[in-house]
Amino acid sequence: MTSPFDYINSISHTKKDLIKDSEDPTRAEKDYNAYLVNKGLSYFIDTILFANEMNSHHHLDAKLQNDYLINTIRPKKRFAKWVKKLSEDDLELVKLYYGYNDEKARQALSILSDDQLTLIKKKQEKGGTK
C-alpha cells in the first residue's frame, strides 16, 4: 500500500509515476488519496495553485490528477509539518491553570512550548492513590 506521503514526494521531488510503475495500477490508483495529496501540496507557496486546481476538478480520476501534478510541478525537495488539532486535554489544562476561557486558552497554547506544558501538568498533579 502506498501512502499519500509517497505520492507527495513523487510529485514534488522524484517525479516517479507511482501509479503507472506499480505492479497493480488499479490498486495504486485506489491508494491515491486526492484530498491528502492536495492538502500536502497546499503547504508550499509554489504548489498551492496546482493543488487548488485539482480541488476544483475533484471529479477527475486519480491517474489524471497524479499525471497533471507530476508534469506541472517543478522538482524540488519540499517538507512541511502538518497542522494538527490541539489536544483537548492541554486546552483544559491551560484553562484550569490560568483561569482562561476557550479563546484565551487557545491563544496561550499557541505560544507555550512543550516544556512549559509539561511543567504545568506537573504542577496540576494531585497526590494520592487512585
N, CA, C and O atoms as a printed pandas DataFrame, in Angstrom:
     atom_number atom_name residue_name chain_id  residue_number  x_coord  y_coord  z_coord
0              1         N          MET        A               1    0.844   -1.181    0.000
1              2        CA          MET        A               1    0.000    0.000    0.000
2              3         C          MET        A               1    0.891    1.248    0.000
3              4         O          MET        A               1    1.834    1.357    0.784
4              5         N          THR        A               2    0.579    2.155   -0.870
5              6        CA          THR        A               2    1.343    3.382   -0.998
6              7         C          THR        A               2    0.660    4.485   -0.196
7              8         O          THR        A               2   -0.552    4.675   -0.298
8              9         N          SER        A               3    1.441    5.210    0.601
9             10        CA          SER        A               3    0.863    6.258    1.440
10            11         C          SER        A               3    0.755    7.561    0.656
11            12         O          SER        A               3    1.433    7.732   -0.357
12            13         N          PRO        A               4   -0.091    8.480    1.115
13            14        CA          PRO        A               4   -0.189    9.785    0.453
14            15         C          PRO        A               4    1.141   10.548    0.468
15            16         O          PRO        A               4    1.413   11.342   -0.433
16            17         N          PHE        A               5    1.962   10.308    1.485
17            18        CA          PHE        A               5    3.260   10.985    1.562
18            19         C          PHE        A               5    4.187   10.518    0.441
19            20         O          PHE        A               5    5.006   11.294   -0.051
20            21         N          ASP        A               6    4.061    9.254    0.036
21            22        CA          ASP        A               6    4.846    8.754   -1.097
22            23         C          ASP        A               6    4.434    9.468   -2.386
23            24         O          ASP        A               6    5.280    9.814   -3.211
24            25         N          TYR        A               7    3.133    9.681   -2.547
25            26        CA          TYR        A               7    2.654   10.385   -3.732
26            27         C          TYR        A               7    3.113   11.841   -3.726
27            28         O          TYR        A               7    3.507   12.370   -4.765
28            29         N          ILE        A               8    3.067   12.484   -2.575
29            30        CA          ILE        A               8    3.523   13.874   -2.483
30            31         C          ILE        A               8    5.006   13.963   -2.816
31            32         O          ILE        A               8    5.427   14.867   -3.538
32            33         N          ASN        A               9    5.801   13.029   -2.295
33            34        CA          ASN        A               9    7.236   13.024   -2.581
34            35         C          ASN        A               9    7.502   12.767   -4.063
35            36         O          ASN        A               9    8.382   13.395   -4.652
36            37         N          SER        A              10    6.756   11.857   -4.661
37            38        CA          SER        A              10    6.977   11.566   -6.081
38            39         C          SER        A              10    6.545   12.740   -6.957
39            40         O          SER        A              10    7.175   13.007   -7.980
40            41         N          ILE        A              11    5.497   13.433   -6.576
41            42        CA          ILE        A              11    5.034   14.588   -7.348
42            43         C          ILE        A              11    6.009   15.753   -7.218
43            44         O          ILE        A              11    6.326   16.417   -8.204
44            45         N          SER        A              12    6.478   15.997   -6.009
45            46        CA          SER        A              12    7.278   17.199   -5.802
46            47         C          SER        A              12    8.775   16.994   -5.993
47            48         O          SER        A              12    9.482   17.959   -6.284
48            49         N          HIS        A              13    9.283   15.779   -5.841
49            50        CA          HIS        A              13   10.740   15.615   -5.885
50            51         C          HIS        A              13   11.226   14.578   -6.896
51            52         O          HIS        A              13   11.974   14.918   -7.812
52            53         N          THR        A              14   10.816   13.335   -6.746
53            54        CA          THR        A              14   11.411   12.259   -7.554
54            55         C          THR        A              14   10.843   12.167   -8.962
55            56         O          THR        A              14   11.524   11.696   -9.872
56            57         N          LYS        A              15    9.606   12.609   -9.153
57            58        CA          LYS        A              15    8.928   12.573  -10.454
58            59         C          LYS        A              15    8.730   11.152  -10.979
59            60         O          LYS        A              15    8.635   10.941  -12.189
60            61         N          LYS        A              16    8.669   10.184  -10.074
61            62        CA          LYS        A              16    8.402    8.805  -10.456
62            63         C          LYS        A              16    6.890    8.585  -10.395
63            64         O          LYS        A              16    6.267    8.874   -9.373
64            65         N          ASP        A              17    6.303    8.086  -11.460
65            66        CA          ASP        A              17    4.861    7.855  -11.520
66            67         C          ASP        A              17    4.534    6.561  -10.781
67            68         O          ASP        A              17    4.729    5.469  -11.315
68            69         N          LEU        A              18    4.044    6.685   -9.571
69            70        CA          LEU        A              18    3.781    5.511   -8.726
70            71         C          LEU        A              18    2.595    4.693   -9.224
71            72         O          LEU        A              18    2.531    3.491   -8.966
72            73         N          ILE        A              19    1.676    5.305   -9.918
73            74        CA          ILE        A              19    0.517    4.562  -10.426
74            75         C          ILE        A              19    0.917    3.724  -11.635
75            76         O          ILE        A              19    0.599    2.537  -11.705
76            77         N          LYS        A              20    1.603    4.332  -12.570
77            78        CA          LYS        A              20    1.985    3.628  -13.795
78            79         C          LYS        A              20    3.057    2.566  -13.528
79            80         O          LYS        A              20    3.015    1.493  -14.130
80            81         N          ASP        A              21    4.012    2.843  -12.639
81            82        CA          ASP        A              21    5.117    1.926  -12.370
82            83         C          ASP        A              21    4.772    0.839  -11.359
83            84         O          ASP        A              21    5.615   -0.002  -11.048
84            85         N          SER        A              22    3.569    0.844  -10.853
85            86        CA          SER        A              22    3.164   -0.133   -9.857
86            87         C          SER        A              22    2.893   -1.493  -10.496
87            88         O          SER        A              22    2.580   -1.584  -11.683
88            89         N          GLU        A              23    3.018   -2.553   -9.686
89            90        CA          GLU        A              23    2.697   -3.898  -10.167
90            91         C          GLU        A              23    1.199   -4.033  -10.433
91            92         O          GLU        A              23    0.783   -4.720  -11.366
92            93         N          ASP        A              24    0.403   -3.374   -9.610
93            94        CA          ASP        A              24   -1.050   -3.392   -9.763
94            95         C          ASP        A              24   -1.552   -1.951   -9.879
95            96         O          ASP        A              24   -1.872   -1.332   -8.864
96            97         N          PRO        A              25   -1.627   -1.404  -11.102
97            98        CA          PRO        A              25   -2.005    0.004  -11.271
98            99         C          PRO        A              25   -3.395    0.352  -10.743
99           100         O          PRO        A              25   -3.614    1.473  -10.285
100          101         N          THR        A              26   -4.329   -0.584  -10.798
101          102        CA          THR        A              26   -5.668   -0.269  -10.288
102          103         C          THR        A              26   -5.638   -0.116   -8.771
103          104         O          THR        A              26   -6.336    0.731   -8.213
104          105         N          ARG        A              27   -4.827   -0.938   -8.109
105          106        CA          ARG        A              27   -4.690   -0.818   -6.648
106          107         C          ARG        A              27   -3.981    0.485   -6.286
107          108         O          ARG        A              27   -4.366    1.165   -5.335
108          109         N          ALA        A              28   -2.946    0.827   -7.049
109          110        CA          ALA        A              28   -2.213    2.069   -6.791
110          111         C          ALA        A              28   -3.112    3.281   -7.014
111          112         O          ALA        A              28   -2.995    4.284   -6.310
112          113         N          GLU        A              29   -4.003    3.187   -7.990
113          114        CA          GLU        A              29   -4.923    4.295   -8.242
114          115         C          GLU        A              29   -5.932    4.428   -7.105
115          116         O          GLU        A              29   -6.346    5.538   -6.770
116          117         N          LYS        A              30   -6.329    3.303   -6.512
117          118        CA          LYS        A              30   -7.234    3.350   -5.366
118          119         C          LYS        A              30   -6.529    3.896   -4.126
119          120         O          LYS        A              30   -7.164    4.526   -3.280
120          121         N          ASP        A              31   -5.216    3.659   -4.013
121          122        CA          ASP        A              31   -4.447    4.162   -2.870
122          123         C          ASP        A              31   -4.242    5.674   -2.932
123          124         O          ASP        A              31   -3.989    6.307   -1.907
124          125         N          TYR        A              32   -4.350    6.250   -4.118
125          126        CA          TYR        A              32   -4.152    7.686   -4.293
126          127         C          TYR        A              32   -5.299    8.430   -3.623
127          128         O          TYR        A              32   -6.450    8.321   -4.045
128          129         N          ASN        A              33   -4.982    9.183   -2.582
129          130        CA          ASN        A              33   -5.987    9.962   -1.868
130          131         C          ASN        A              33   -5.817   11.425   -2.273
131          132         O          ASN        A              33   -4.929   12.114   -1.771
132          133         N          ALA        A              34   -6.666   11.890   -3.174
133          134        CA          ALA        A              34   -6.528   13.232   -3.752
134          135         C          ALA        A              34   -6.614   14.314   -2.678
135          136         O          ALA        A              34   -5.897   15.312   -2.747
136          137         N          TYR        A              35   -7.470   14.127   -1.703
137          138        CA          TYR        A              35   -7.623   15.130   -0.647
138          139         C          TYR        A              35   -6.316   15.332    0.115
139          140         O          TYR        A              35   -5.871   16.465    0.304
140          141         N          LEU        A              36   -5.702   14.230    0.551
141          142        CA          LEU        A              36   -4.472   14.337    1.330
142          143         C          LEU        A              36   -3.293   14.822    0.483
143          144         O          LEU        A              36   -2.449   15.572    0.974
144          145         N          VAL        A              37   -3.230   14.406   -0.765
145          146        CA          VAL        A              37   -2.153   14.870   -1.647
146          147         C          VAL        A              37   -2.292   16.375   -1.871
147          148         O          VAL        A              37   -1.305   17.106   -1.791
148          149         N          ASN        A              38   -3.502   16.839   -2.149
149          150        CA          ASN        A              38   -3.717   18.269   -2.356
150          151         C          ASN        A              38   -3.466   19.062   -1.084
151          152         O          ASN        A              38   -2.935   20.172   -1.135
152          153         N          LYS        A              39   -3.842   18.502    0.048
153          154        CA          LYS        A              39   -3.578   19.172    1.325
154          155         C          LYS        A              39   -2.077   19.285    1.564
155          156         O          LYS        A              39   -1.592   20.327    2.003
156          157         N          GLY        A              40   -1.346   18.217    1.277
157          158        CA          GLY        A              40    0.106   18.239    1.454
158          159         C          GLY        A              40    0.795   19.234    0.533
159          160         O          GLY        A              40    1.777   19.865    0.924
160          161         N          LEU        A              41    0.292   19.377   -0.676
161          162        CA          LEU        A              41    0.881   20.328   -1.621
162          163         C          LEU        A              41    0.458   21.765   -1.332
163          164         O          LEU        A              41    1.108   22.702   -1.795
164          165         N          SER        A              42   -0.606   21.947   -0.585
165          166        CA          SER        A              42   -1.080   23.304   -0.305
166          167         C          SER        A              42   -0.224   24.025    0.733
167          168         O          SER        A              42   -0.424   25.219    0.954
168          169         N          TYR        A              43    0.715   23.346    1.371
169          170        CA          TYR        A              43    1.587   23.981    2.354
170          171         C          TYR        A              43    2.704   24.807    1.713
171          172         O          TYR        A              43    3.400   25.538    2.417
172          173         N          PHE        A              44    2.885   24.708    0.416
173          174        CA          PHE        A              44    4.003   25.373   -0.254
174          175         C          PHE        A              44    3.479   26.440   -1.203
175          176         O          PHE        A              44    2.489   26.237   -1.906
176          177         N          ILE        A              45    4.153   27.566   -1.211
177          178        CA          ILE        A              45    3.720   28.710   -1.998
178          179         C          ILE        A              45    3.749   28.417   -3.500
179          180         O          ILE        A              45    2.922   28.937   -4.248
180          181         N          ASP        A              46    4.695   27.588   -3.942
181          182        CA          ASP        A              46    4.809   27.330   -5.379
182          183         C          ASP        A              46    3.901   26.196   -5.869
183          184         O          ASP        A              46    3.811   25.972   -7.076
184          185         N          THR        A              47    3.230   25.482   -4.971
185          186        CA          THR        A              47    2.358   24.381   -5.397
186          187         C          THR        A              47    0.898   24.568   -4.987
187          188         O          THR        A              47    0.045   23.756   -5.346
188          189         N          ILE        A              48    0.610   25.612   -4.254
189          190        CA          ILE        A              48   -0.751   25.786   -3.742
190          191         C          ILE        A              48   -1.768   25.986   -4.868
191          192         O          ILE        A              48   -2.897   25.504   -4.777
192          193         N          LEU        A              49   -1.377   26.684   -5.912
193          194        CA          LEU        A              49   -2.323   26.908   -7.017
194          195         C          LEU        A              49   -2.625   25.630   -7.784
195          196         O          LEU        A              49   -3.743   25.437   -8.262
196          197         N          PHE        A              50   -1.625   24.754   -7.903
197          198        CA          PHE        A              50   -1.859   23.473   -8.573
198          199         C          PHE        A              50   -2.786   22.592   -7.731
199          200         O          PHE        A              50   -3.663   21.915   -8.268
200          201         N          ALA        A              51   -2.590   22.606   -6.418
201          202        CA          ALA        A              51   -3.468   21.841   -5.530
202          203         C          ALA        A              51   -4.892   22.386   -5.595
203          204         O          ALA        A              51   -5.854   21.618   -5.601
204          205         N          ASN        A              52   -5.025   23.705   -5.645
205          206        CA          ASN        A              52   -6.349   24.313   -5.742
206          207         C          ASN        A              52   -7.023   23.939   -7.058
207          208         O          ASN        A              52   -8.231   23.706   -7.101
208          209         N          GLU        A              53   -6.243   23.886   -8.121
209          210        CA          GLU        A              53   -6.792   23.495   -9.427
210          211         C          GLU        A              53   -7.350   22.069   -9.371
211          212         O          GLU        A              53   -8.412   21.787   -9.924
212          213         N          MET        A              54   -6.627   21.183   -8.702
213          214        CA          MET        A              54   -7.109   19.807   -8.577
214          215         C          MET        A              54   -8.303   19.721   -7.639
215          216         O          MET        A              54   -9.163   18.858   -7.819
216          217         N          ASN        A              55   -8.375   20.596   -6.645
217          218        CA          ASN        A              55   -9.566   20.631   -5.790
218          219         C          ASN        A              55  -10.792   21.064   -6.586
219          220         O          ASN        A              55  -11.893   20.563   -6.359
220          221         N          SER        A              56  -10.603   21.986   -7.509
221          222        CA          SER        A              56  -11.748   22.430   -8.310
222          223         C          SER        A              56  -12.142   21.389   -9.354
223          224         O          SER        A              56  -13.266   21.410   -9.855
224          225         N          HIS        A              57  -11.227   20.480   -9.684
225          226        CA          HIS        A              57  -11.533   19.383  -10.623
226          227         C          HIS        A              57  -11.473   18.026   -9.907
227          228         O          HIS        A              57  -10.856   17.075  -10.388
228          229         N          HIS        A              58  -12.122   17.968   -8.763
229          230        CA          HIS        A              58  -12.100   16.753   -7.933
230          231         C          HIS        A              58  -12.747   15.554   -8.605
231          232         O          HIS        A              58  -12.515   14.418   -8.190
232          233         N          HIS        A              59  -13.543   15.783   -9.622
233          234        CA          HIS        A              59  -14.254   14.694  -10.293
234          235         C          HIS        A              59  -13.348   13.881  -11.222
235          236         O          HIS        A              59  -13.747   12.811  -11.680
236          237         N          LEU        A              60  -12.142   14.369  -11.506
237          238        CA          LEU        A              60  -11.224   13.643  -12.390
238          239         C          LEU        A              60  -10.693   12.386  -11.707
239          240         O          LEU        A              60  -10.632   12.305  -10.480
240          241         N          ASP        A              61  -10.312   11.414  -12.521
241          242        CA          ASP        A              61   -9.737   10.179  -11.987
242          243         C          ASP        A              61   -8.422   10.477  -11.267
243          244         O          ASP        A              61   -7.774   11.492  -11.522
244          245         N          ALA        A              62   -8.044    9.576  -10.367
245          246        CA          ALA        A              62   -6.809    9.741   -9.606
246          247         C          ALA        A              62   -5.591    9.761  -10.527
247          248         O          ALA        A              62   -4.650   10.522  -10.298
248          249         N          LYS        A              63   -5.606    8.927  -11.565
249          250        CA          LYS        A              63   -4.476    8.888  -12.500
250          251         C          LYS        A              63   -4.312   10.219  -13.213
251          252         O          LYS        A              63   -3.189   10.695  -13.379
252          253         N          LEU        A              64   -5.415   10.830  -13.639
253          254        CA          LEU        A              64   -5.347   12.120  -14.314
254          255         C          LEU        A              64   -4.832   13.216  -13.387
255          256         O          LEU        A              64   -4.030   14.056  -13.794
256          257         N          GLN        A              65   -5.294   13.204  -12.148
257          258        CA          GLN        A              65   -4.821   14.196  -11.188
258          259         C          GLN        A              65   -3.329   14.025  -10.922
259          260         O          GLN        A              65   -2.579   15.000  -10.883
260          261         N          ASN        A              66   -2.909   12.776  -10.738
261          262        CA          ASN        A              66   -1.495   12.492  -10.491
262          263         C          ASN        A              66   -0.637   12.909  -11.692
263          264         O          ASN        A              66    0.420   13.515  -11.516
264          265         N          ASP        A              67   -1.081   12.591  -12.896
265          266        CA          ASP        A              67   -0.329   12.963  -14.098
266          267         C          ASP        A              67   -0.209   14.482  -14.223
267          268         O          ASP        A              67    0.860   14.995  -14.553
268          269         N          TYR        A              68   -1.286   15.190  -13.963
269          270        CA          TYR        A              68   -1.246   16.652  -14.037
270          271         C          TYR        A              68   -0.227   17.221  -13.047
271          272         O          TYR        A              68    0.591   18.067  -13.406
272          273         N          LEU        A              69   -0.284   16.754  -11.813
273          274        CA          LEU        A              69    0.607   17.292  -10.788
274          275         C          LEU        A              69    2.064   16.944  -11.056
275          276         O          LEU        A              69    2.941   17.788  -10.875
276          277         N          ILE        A              70    2.337   15.708  -11.487
277          278        CA          ILE        A              70    3.715   15.300  -11.767
278          279         C          ILE        A              70    4.309   16.128  -12.902
279          280         O          ILE        A              70    5.478   16.510  -12.849
280          281         N          ASN        A              71    3.510   16.404  -13.922
281          282        CA          ASN        A              71    4.028   17.089  -15.098
282          283         C          ASN        A              71    4.026   18.607  -15.002
283          284         O          ASN        A              71    4.646   19.257  -15.843
284          285         N          THR        A              72    3.361   19.200  -14.023
285          286        CA          THR        A              72    3.332   20.656  -13.925
286          287         C          THR        A              72    4.180   21.216  -12.789
287          288         O          THR        A              72    4.682   22.335  -12.894
288          289         N          ILE        A              73    4.347   20.472  -11.722
289          290        CA          ILE        A              73    5.120   20.971  -10.573
290          291         C          ILE        A              73    6.600   20.719  -10.806
291          292         O          ILE        A              73    7.005   19.610  -11.152
292          293         N          ARG        A              74    7.398   21.753  -10.615
293          294        CA          ARG        A              74    8.847   21.629  -10.794
294          295         C          ARG        A              74    9.444   20.800   -9.666
295          296         O          ARG        A              74    8.997   20.889   -8.523
296          297         N          PRO        A              75   10.460   19.987   -9.987
297          298        CA          PRO        A              75   11.060   19.151   -8.938
298          299         C          PRO        A              75   11.815   19.990   -7.909
299          300         O          PRO        A              75   12.620   20.855   -8.255
300          301         N          LYS        A              76   11.538   19.716   -6.655
301          302        CA          LYS        A              76   12.175   20.422   -5.556
302          303         C          LYS        A              76   11.895   19.630   -4.285
303          304         O          LYS        A              76   10.806   19.081   -4.118
304          305         N          LYS        A              77   12.862   19.571   -3.404
305          306        CA          LYS        A              77   12.660   18.883   -2.131
306          307         C          LYS        A              77   11.800   19.770   -1.240
307          308         O          LYS        A              77   12.192   20.888   -0.907
308          309         N          ARG        A              78   10.632   19.274   -0.855
309          310        CA          ARG        A              78    9.704   20.046   -0.032
310          311         C          ARG        A              78    9.366   19.253    1.222
311          312         O          ARG        A              78    9.121   18.048    1.170
312          313         N          PHE        A              79    9.357   19.953    2.340
313          314        CA          PHE        A              79    8.976   19.328    3.596
314          315         C          PHE        A              79    8.265   20.352    4.461
315          316         O          PHE        A              79    8.740   21.478    4.608
316          317         N          ALA        A              80    7.141   19.975    5.028
317          318        CA          ALA        A              80    6.411   20.850    5.944
318          319         C          ALA        A              80    5.741   19.990    7.003
319          320         O          ALA        A              80    5.298   18.874    6.732
320          321         N          LYS        A              81    5.675   20.529    8.212
321          322        CA          LYS        A              81    4.953   19.837    9.267
322          323         C          LYS        A              81    3.456   20.041    9.056
323          324         O          LYS        A              81    3.008   21.140    8.729
324          325         N          TRP        A              82    2.711   18.995    9.243
325          326        CA          TRP        A              82    1.273   19.074    9.082
326          327         C          TRP        A              82    0.654   19.704   10.316
327          328         O          TRP        A              82    1.078   19.436   11.441
328          329         N          VAL        A              83   -0.348   20.539   10.102
329          330        CA          VAL        A              83   -1.050   21.181   11.201
330          331         C          VAL        A              83   -1.943   20.127   11.854
331          332         O          VAL        A              83   -2.692   19.414   11.186
332          333         N          LYS        A              84   -1.840   20.055   13.169
333          334        CA          LYS        A              84   -2.635   19.069   13.902
334          335         C          LYS        A              84   -3.574   19.786   14.863
335          336         O          LYS        A              84   -3.291   20.889   15.330
336          337         N          LYS        A              85   -4.670   19.148   15.139
337          338        CA          LYS        A              85   -5.643   19.704   16.060
338          339         C          LYS        A              85   -5.070   19.725   17.472
339          340         O          LYS        A              85   -4.363   18.804   17.879
340          341         N          LEU        A              86   -5.382   20.781   18.210
341          342        CA          LEU        A              86   -4.903   20.896   19.578
342          343         C          LEU        A              86   -5.573   19.839   20.455
343          344         O          LEU        A              86   -6.734   19.483   20.255
344          345         N          SER        A              87   -4.823   19.356   21.414
345          346        CA          SER        A              87   -5.356   18.368   22.332
346          347         C          SER        A              87   -6.341   19.038   23.287
347          348         O          SER        A              87   -6.056   20.101   23.838
348          349         N          GLU        A              88   -7.481   18.419   23.477
349          350        CA          GLU        A              88   -8.485   18.961   24.398
350          351         C          GLU        A              88   -7.974   18.905   25.836
351          352         O          GLU        A              88   -8.337   19.748   26.657
352          353         N          ASP        A              89   -7.130   17.910   26.146
353          354        CA          ASP        A              89   -6.576   17.814   27.498
354          355         C          ASP        A              89   -5.683   19.013   27.793
355          356         O          ASP        A              89   -5.742   19.581   28.884
356          357         N          ASP        A              90   -4.855   19.401   26.820
357          358        CA          ASP        A              90   -3.979   20.549   27.005
358          359         C          ASP        A              90   -4.795   21.833   27.134
359          360         O          ASP        A              90   -4.458   22.714   27.926
360          361         N          LEU        A              91   -5.863   21.932   26.356
361          362        CA          LEU        A              91   -6.722   23.112   26.427
362          363         C          LEU        A              91   -7.351   23.230   27.811
363          364         O          LEU        A              91   -7.365   24.313   28.395
364          365         N          GLU        A              92   -7.863   22.140   28.330
365          366        CA          GLU        A              92   -8.473   22.145   29.668
366          367         C          GLU        A              92   -7.431   22.445   30.744
367          368         O          GLU        A              92   -7.717   23.128   31.728
368          369         N          LEU        A              93   -6.230   21.929   30.545
369          370        CA          LEU        A              93   -5.151   22.173   31.500
370          371         C          LEU        A              93   -4.806   23.654   31.575
371          372         O          LEU        A              93   -4.655   24.201   32.667
372          373         N          VAL        A              94   -4.680   24.303   30.430
373          374        CA          VAL        A              94   -4.356   25.736   30.392
374          375         C          VAL        A              94   -5.513   26.552   30.958
375          376         O          VAL        A              94   -5.288   27.529   31.672
376          377         N          LYS        A              95   -6.748   26.161   30.645
377          378        CA          LYS        A              95   -7.906   26.866   31.184
378          379         C          LYS        A              95   -7.928   26.795   32.709
379          380         O          LYS        A              95   -8.201   27.792   33.378
380          381         N          LEU        A              96   -7.645   25.630   33.249
381          382        CA          LEU        A              96   -7.651   25.437   34.694
382          383         C          LEU        A              96   -6.490   26.182   35.362
383          384         O          LEU        A              96   -6.674   26.826   36.395
384          385         N          TYR        A              97   -5.312   26.094   34.776
385          386        CA          TYR        A              97   -4.111   26.671   35.383
386          387         C          TYR        A              97   -4.161   28.200   35.386
387          388         O          TYR        A              97   -3.848   28.823   36.401
388          389         N          TYR        A              98   -4.549   28.808   34.272
389          390        CA          TYR        A              98   -4.550   30.264   34.156
390          391         C          TYR        A              98   -5.923   30.889   34.403
391          392         O          TYR        A              98   -6.019   32.103   34.583
392          393         N          GLY        A              99   -6.985   30.081   34.415
393          394        CA          GLY        A              99   -8.328   30.614   34.595
394          395         C          GLY        A              99   -8.851   31.299   33.336
395          396         O          GLY        A              99   -9.648   32.233   33.418
396          397         N          TYR        A             100   -8.400   30.833   32.172
397          398        CA          TYR        A             100   -8.785   31.432   30.892
398          399         C          TYR        A             100  -10.058   30.782   30.346
399          400         O          TYR        A             100  -10.435   29.682   30.751
400          401         N          ASN        A             101  -10.712   31.489   29.416
401          402        CA          ASN        A             101  -11.811   30.895   28.662
402          403         C          ASN        A             101  -11.210   30.149   27.462
403          404         O          ASN        A             101   -9.990   30.097   27.310
404          405         N          ASP        A             102  -12.073   29.569   26.607
405          406        CA          ASP        A             102  -11.581   28.758   25.486
406          407         C          ASP        A             102  -10.693   29.557   24.534
407          408         O          ASP        A             102   -9.631   29.086   24.127
408          409         N          GLU        A             103  -11.126   30.748   24.187
409          410        CA          GLU        A             103  -10.387   31.544   23.203
410          411         C          GLU        A             103   -9.003   31.935   23.727
411          412         O          GLU        A             103   -8.004   31.796   23.023
412          413         N          LYS        A             104   -8.956   32.419   24.957
413          414        CA          LYS        A             104   -7.666   32.817   25.553
414          415         C          LYS        A             104   -6.757   31.595   25.726
415          416         O          LYS        A             104   -5.546   31.694   25.529
416          417         N          ALA        A             105   -7.330   30.451   26.091
417          418        CA          ALA        A             105   -6.528   29.240   26.278
418          419         C          ALA        A             105   -5.924   28.778   24.959
419          420         O          ALA        A             105   -4.781   28.320   24.945
420          421         N          ARG        A             106   -6.660   28.883   23.842
421          422        CA          ARG        A             106   -6.106   28.529   22.524
422          423         C          ARG        A             106   -4.956   29.457   22.152
423          424         O          ARG        A             106   -3.949   29.014   21.600
424          425         N          GLN        A             107   -5.106   30.738   22.454
425          426        CA          GLN        A             107   -4.028   31.687   22.189
426          427         C          GLN        A             107   -2.802   31.361   23.037
427          428         O          GLN        A             107   -1.674   31.422   22.549
428          429         N          ALA        A             108   -3.018   31.019   24.288
429          430        CA          ALA        A             108   -1.903   30.677   25.168
430          431         C          ALA        A             108   -1.224   29.388   24.704
431          432         O          ALA        A             108    0.000   29.275   24.768
432          433         N          LEU        A             109   -2.009   28.421   24.238
433          434        CA          LEU        A             109   -1.427   27.167   23.759
434          435         C          LEU        A             109   -0.538   27.382   22.544
435          436         O          LEU        A             109    0.441   26.660   22.353
436          437         N          SER        A             110   -0.871   28.364   21.727
437          438        CA          SER        A             110   -0.073   28.605   20.525
438          439         C          SER        A             110    1.313   29.140   20.861
439          440         O          SER        A             110    2.231   29.004   20.052
440          441         N          ILE        A             111    1.485   29.740   22.020
441          442        CA          ILE        A             111    2.804   30.291   22.371
442          443         C          ILE        A             111    3.539   29.480   23.431
443          444         O          ILE        A             111    4.732   29.690   23.648
444          445         N          LEU        A             112    2.850   28.565   24.088
445          446        CA          LEU        A             112    3.504   27.739   25.109
446          447         C          LEU        A             112    4.314   26.617   24.448
447          448         O          LEU        A             112    3.866   26.011   23.474
448          449         N          SER        A             113    5.493   26.351   24.981
449          450        CA          SER        A             113    6.317   25.259   24.463
450          451         C          SER        A             113    5.910   23.944   25.128
451          452         O          SER        A             113    5.131   23.930   26.082
452          453         N          ASP        A             114    6.443   22.855   24.613
453          454        CA          ASP        A             114    6.147   21.538   25.194
454          455         C          ASP        A             114    6.695   21.436   26.614
455          456         O          ASP        A             114    6.071   20.825   27.481
456          457         N          ASP        A             115    7.858   22.033   26.851
457          458        CA          ASP        A             115    8.439   22.012   28.200
458          459         C          ASP        A             115    7.555   22.766   29.189
459          460         O          ASP        A             115    7.378   22.329   30.326
460          461         N          GLN        A             116    7.004   23.887   28.761
461          462        CA          GLN        A             116    6.123   24.662   29.631
462          463         C          GLN        A             116    4.838   23.899   29.924
463          464         O          GLN        A             116    4.335   23.939   31.047
464          465         N          LEU        A             117    4.304   23.202   28.922
465          466        CA          LEU        A             117    3.097   22.388   29.145
466          467         C          LEU        A             117    3.375   21.249   30.118
467          468         O          LEU        A             117    2.541   20.927   30.963
468          469         N          THR        A             118    4.547   20.647   29.995
469          470        CA          THR        A             118    4.928   19.570   30.919
470          471         C          THR        A             118    5.021   20.103   32.338
471          472         O          THR        A             118    4.570   19.444   33.275
472          473         N          LEU        A             119    5.600   21.286   32.515
473          474        CA          LEU        A             119    5.712   21.903   33.841
474          475         C          LEU        A             119    4.335   22.204   34.418
475          476         O          LEU        A             119    4.097   21.985   35.606
476          477         N          ILE        A             120    3.430   22.704   33.583
477          478        CA          ILE        A             120    2.062   22.988   34.041
478          479         C          ILE        A             120    1.369   21.693   34.447
479          480         O          ILE        A             120    0.642   21.669   35.440
480          481         N          LYS        A             121    1.583   20.601   33.684
481          482        CA          LYS        A             121    0.984   19.306   34.046
482          483         C          LYS        A             121    1.495   18.826   35.392
483          484         O          LYS        A             121    0.727   18.321   36.212
484          485         N          LYS        A             122    2.786   18.982   35.617
485          486        CA          LYS        A             122    3.364   18.550   36.896
486          487         C          LYS        A             122    2.797   19.356   38.052
487          488         O          LYS        A             122    2.543   18.804   39.122
488          489         N          LYS        A             123    2.594   20.647   37.857
489          490        CA          LYS        A             123    2.046   21.491   38.918
490          491         C          LYS        A             123    0.586   21.178   39.199
491          492         O          LYS        A             123    0.111   21.417   40.309
492          493         N          GLN        A             124   -0.125   20.658   38.234
493          494        CA          GLN        A             124   -1.546   20.359   38.386
494          495         C          GLN        A             124   -1.806   18.962   38.957
495          496         O          GLN        A             124   -2.942   18.639   39.305
496          497         N          GLU        A             125   -0.766   18.136   39.055
497          498        CA          GLU        A             125   -0.953   16.778   39.560
498          499         C          GLU        A             125   -1.364   16.800   41.023
499          500         O          GLU        A             125   -0.819   17.559   41.824
500          501         N          LYS        A             126   -2.298   15.987   41.347
501          502        CA          LYS        A             126   -2.775   15.847   42.716
502          503         C          LYS        A             126   -2.203   14.541   43.268
503          504         O          LYS        A             126   -2.132   13.548   42.545
504          505         N          GLY        A             127   -1.802   14.529   44.513
505          506        CA          GLY        A             127   -1.242   13.331   45.131
506          507         C          GLY        A             127   -2.321   12.346   45.534
507          508         O          GLY        A             127   -3.514   12.624   45.411
508          509         N          GLY        A             128   -1.885   11.187   46.019
509          510        CA          GLY        A             128   -2.842   10.197   46.487
510          511         C          GLY        A             128   -2.905    8.991   45.577
511          512         O          GLY        A             128   -2.236    8.933   44.545
512          513         N          THR        A             129   -3.720    8.030   45.975
513          514        CA          THR        A             129   -3.876    6.812   45.177
514          515         C          THR        A             129   -5.180    6.887   44.406
515          516         O          THR        A             129   -6.101    7.621   44.765
516          517         N          LYS        A             130   -5.229    6.124   43.362
517          518        CA          LYS        A             130   -6.438    6.137   42.528
518          519         C          LYS        A             130   -7.258    4.930   42.770
519          520         O          LYS        A             130   -8.313    4.768   42.157
